[in-house]
Amino acid sequence: MATCSSAGCDSPVTSNLACPKCLQLGLPPAYFCTQTCFKSNYGSHKQVHSLAKQIIAAQGVQHSKTPPRDGVTCPVDAAEEVKLSLPSWAKGYQFTGSLRPALYSPKRTVPPNIRKPDYADHIAGISEVEERDKRNHNSIRVYTSNELDGEYGLRHASRMGREVLDVAGKALRPGVTTDEIDRIVHEACIERDCYPSPLNYYNFPKSVCTSVNEVICHGIPDYREVQDGDIVNIDVSVYNLGGYHGDLNETFCVGNVDADGRKVVQTAFDSLAAALALVKPGTLYRDLGTAIHKVAKANQCSVVRNICGHGIGSLFHTIPNIPHYHKNKAKGTMKVGHVFTVEPMINLGKSGGDLTWDDNWTIVTTDGQRSAQFEHTVLVTETGCEILTARDNEPVMKWNPDLNYR
């Protein structure tokens, strides 16, 4: 029988009481006989964590979401054939569709005057604040008027996100690379004294997600040029000086997009609009999925099940979790002051399936068909829903193809 990990304690371990920090760092489990013993000896035990972090830093150990570090980047002035070559991980990989990744530029830097989230400089990109929240926080946060309306409050973060996405959307056209869109987003964030939230979040290497054609979400911007007929999702998230995140995305039709491409884009838009029409005090979070499902099914499309909307604010991702599919088991009832994202991912056809490329981030359809998505950050108000990331003078979502055709 194992004995307690506390120094000087030989008591047998009769439960699965293990140090959570050791597990987080990937260390062998350290078991303790009682909670009291663990707490009284934590001061000495945590020295193991400090040593482990130093070893991790020295050896460059990767988080499970960390993209491969070798054979994925090259300088912006590299030869074109080098920039367009396959990353090392992709050689021999079995792709589900026609899209192929290219190399991408080195990680962009953030000036010291920009407030950073806790994961920005973490070697594995882990948000320890979010990890603690997952373990300890069971109630959905209610935001106050001061938190929402302060000079750098949550409304400000959402408004900055809206501005950055508008800048990026205007730059999208055939021939531009998604790596260039990443540069534009990064610089637009810095100009607004914001940190680009995706950068180094669990080691994501870029400042924005760009998802092309069969990519459902979390596409890594690279040197591939956007082609005439592509559909491209740009997912922008910012972190402002007040310590709040704003998150939104849109899918754009670039050039001459065929009827199916236009259909899936508008279906994704209409799915989100149908869900937001239900947002008000007393609505069950699980009910949003049914509204989304009905719109998708009516248009011969399907809903991705494995990626959810989420609470947002001082944390990038927190409760509530908001599935987008029918008959889900989401917990919780909407209350005034709740802030969250709704972001249905809609696939052409009936599959709705997804898998992740070996870059550990890019999620694609299993059948290679195209996928589209729209996302807003919303606030539950006394009278219903306020879209915090809406365009100016657009309090309710209304489809206007001129805004999303390039």
N, C-alpha and C positions, 0 to 999 in steps of 0.2 A: 504493500500500500504506500502511495506517495505521501511525503511529509510536507508541512507548510514551508513556503519559500521565505518567510521572515527569518532574519538572522537570529540564531539562538532559540528558535521555536521548533521543536521536534514533534509537534502534534500531528496526528494523521489528518489527511484531507478527505473529507467525506462528502463534499459537494463540488460543483463545477464553478466555484468562485475564483475566477481568473482575472488578472490585471488587464483591464481593457486597453490600456496604453501599449502594453507589450503586444497584444493582438493587432492593434492598429499599425504598429511598426513592423509587423511580420516576424516578431521574435517567438521563440517557443513559449507556450503558455506558462505563466508563473501562477501557481495555485496557492490559495491561502486557506487556513482552517476556519477562520471567521471573518466577518466584516470588520470587527473591532481590531483584530490582529492586523488586517490589511491597512487600516487607517493609521494605526499607531506606528507602523513601520514604513509608511509610504515615503517619508522623508529620506530614508537611506535607500529604499528600493528604487526610487526614481533616478538615482545616479546611473542605473543600467540604461535608462531611456536616453540620457545625455550621451553616454558612450555609444549607444546604437546609432543615434543621429549623426555623430561624427564619422562613424564607419560607413554609414549610408552615403554621406556627402563625399567621402574619400573614394568610394567604390562606384559611385554613380548608379546605385540601385534604382530601378524604375518602379513607378506605381503601375498597377495593372492597366490603367488607362493611358499610360505614357506612350506616345507614338515612338516608333523605332528612331533611334538617334543617328544611325549610320545610313548614308545613301538616300537622304530625303531632301536635303537642302543644297543650294548653290548660290553664289553671289548674283546680284541683279545684272551684273555686266558679263556674266558667263555667256558662252556661245549658245545660240538658239537651240542647236541640237542637244546640248547638255541640259538646258533648262526643260526641254520637252521629253527627256528620257524618263523611263519608268523608274520610280523609287525601287530600292533594292527589294523591299518586301513584296512588290507587285509582280516580280519576274516569276512566271509560272503560276500565278494566282488565277483561279477560275472565277471570272467576273460574271455577274448575272445579266448585265446589259452591255451597251456599246461604249459607255463612258470609261475613259482611262485617266488615272491620275498622272500628274507631272511632278517635277521637283518644285519646291517653294523656297522663298527667300528666308534668310536668317531671322531669328526672333527680333522684333522691334523693341526699342527701348522706351522707357517712360521717365520723364523728368522728375527730379526729386520733390518738386513742389506739388505734385499731384498726389492726393490722398489715395492710398492703396488698400484693397481688401486684404485680409490676413493670409490668403493663399498666394498672393502675388510673388512673394519671395521664398515661398516654401519649396524645398527641393523636389517634393513629389506633387506640388500644387494642391495639397490637401487644405481644405478649410476646416480648421479645428473647431471654430465656432459652430459651423454647420454640423459637424460630427457630434458635438456636445448636444446641440439642439435635437438631433435625431434620437439621442438616448433619453433626454430628459423632458422634452417639451411635448405635451399632449393636447394643449389647447391652442386654437387658432388666434393669432395676435389681432387685437383691435387697435387700429391706428387712430391717434388723436388729431385734432385740428392743427395743433402745433407741429406734430410730426409730418403732417401732410402739407401744410401751407407755409412752413418756415422758408427763409430765403433759399436754403439748400435742402428743402424737404423732399418728400417723395414725389410731389407733383413736379418739382424742378427736375428731378432725375428722369422722370417719364417724359417730360417736355424735351430734355436734352437728347434722349434716345430718339424721339420723333424727328428732331432736327437732323441728327446724324444719319438716320435711315433715308430721309429725303435727299440729303447730299449724295449718299451712295447710290440711290436709285436713279438719280439724274445722270450719273456717270456711266451707267450700264448701257452697253451697246455691243453689237457684233465687233469682234476684234480686241476688246479690252480683256485683260486677264483678271481672274478673280484675285490674284495676288495684288494687282493694282487696286481693286476694290478694297482689299484689306488695308493697303497704305492710306487710301482716302478716309476710311473709317477711323483708323488709328489717329491720323492727324486731326480729323474733325473732333474726336473725343478730347484730345489734348488741348485744342483751341478753346474748348468749353470747360476746361479744368476738370475733366472727367477721366477716370481710368476705364479702358475698354474691358468690361467684365470677363469675357471669355479668356483673355490672355493669361496663360498658366493655370487656369482653373483645372485642377487634376491633370496638369501638364498639357492642356490644349495649347498648340504652338502659335496661334494667331489671334487677332483682335476682333474677328467677326467670323461667323459661320456662313459659307456660301454653298448652297446645295443645288446641283444642276441635274435636271432630267430625272433619272431613276434614284438619285440621292434623296432620301426622305428628310434627313436632318444631319447636323454636325459635320457637314462637309468642310474640309480644310482648304482654304484658298491656295491656289498654286499658279504656275506659269501657263497653264492651258488657256487659250483664248476662247472667250464665249463665241459660240457659233450662231449664225442666222438660224432661227427655228428652235433654239434652246428655251427652256423655262428655267429660271434662276431664282432661288429663294435667298434673300439676304436677311440674316438674323442678327439684330443689333442689341447689345446690352451695355449699359453704362453704369458707372459707380461714381457718384458725385462727392463734392466736398463735405456734404452733410452726412455721408456714410449710408446712402440709399442707392439701390439698384433700380433701373428702369429697363424693361425688356419688351421687344416687339419684333415682328418680322412680316415680310410680304413676299409673295412670289410674282415675278415679272415675266411677261412674254417678250422675247427678244426677236425682233424681225418678223419673219413669216412663219408663225407658229401654226401647226395644223389644227384641225377641229378638235381632236382628242386632247391636245395640249391645252387649248383654250378652255375646253370643258372642265378638265380637272382643276385648273386654276380658279375658275369661277365657282366650281363646286366647293372648293376649300374656303373661299371667301363666304359663300352663302351658309356653309356649315357653321363657321364662327359667328356670323350674324344671328343665326337661329339660336345658338347657345346663349349669346349675350342678351337676347331678348327675354330670357328667363331669369336673368340675374336681378335679384331683389331680396329683401329680408324674408326669411322663411323658406326659400327654395333649398331643396336638398342638392348637395353637390353632385350626387350620382345622376340626377335627372338631366344634366347637360349632355351626357353621352347619348341619351335617347334622341334628343333633338338633332344632334350631329348625325347620328346613324340614319335617321329618316331622310335627311337631305342627300347624304352620300348614296344611299340605296336607290333613291329615285333617279339618280343620274348614272347608274351602273358603275358606281365607284365603291370603295371599301375604306374602312377606318383602321389606321394603325393602332394596335392595342398596347404596345410595350413602352410608349413614351407618353408622359402625362403633362398636363398643366400643373402649376404649383404656386404655393404662396411665395411672395416676394416682398422686399422692402429693405430692411437692414441686412437681411440674408439674401443671397442670390436664389437659393432654393430652400423651401421649408414647407410645412403643412399649410393648407390642405393639399393633398394630391388629388388631381382632377383628371380621371380617365375620360377618354373621348368616345368610348364605345358603349353600345346598348347593354343593359342589364349588368352594369358594373357594381362593385361593392364599396364605392367611395363612402367615407364617413364624413359626417358633419352637415350642418345647416347654416346657410348664409346669414350673417348678421351685419348691421351697420358698422362700418369701419374695417371690414375684411378687405384685403388687397391680394389679388392673385392674377395669374395669367391663364388664359384659355388659348390653346394653340393646336387645333386638330390637324393631323397629318392625313391627307386623303390620297389614296392610290387609285389609279385606273384599274378597272377590273374587279374581280371578286376576292382576290387573295388577301390583301391587307397584311401580308407577311413581311418580315424584315430580317436582315442579317447585317453584321458589321464587318467591314473590310479589315484586313490585317494591319491597318494603321491605328487600330483600336478606337477609332472615333466615327468614321464615316458609316452611316447607316443607310442601306439601300434596300430596294424592293427585291424580293426573292425571285420574281419572274422577269425583272428587267424593265417593267412598265414604269411610266413616269409617276411622280408624286408631287403634290403641291401643299402649301401650308400658309396660313395667316395666323398672326398672334397679336393680342393686345394685353396690356396690363390694365386691370379694371378695379374700381372701388365700389363696394356696396354702399348705397346711400339710403336715406329714408324713403325715397320715392322709386328706387330701382338701381340703375347701373350708371356709373360715370366711367367713360373710357379715358383713362389717364393718358394714353399714348395716341389719342385720336389726332387727326389733322385739325388745323384751325377751322372752325365753323363746320365741323362734321361730327356732331354729338351722337349720331346714329349711323351705323354702317350702311352705305348705299353703294351698290356696284356701279363703277364708272370705269370702263375699260381704258379710257384715255390716261388714267393715273397709273396703270400697270402694264401698258404696252410701250415697248421701246423700239 
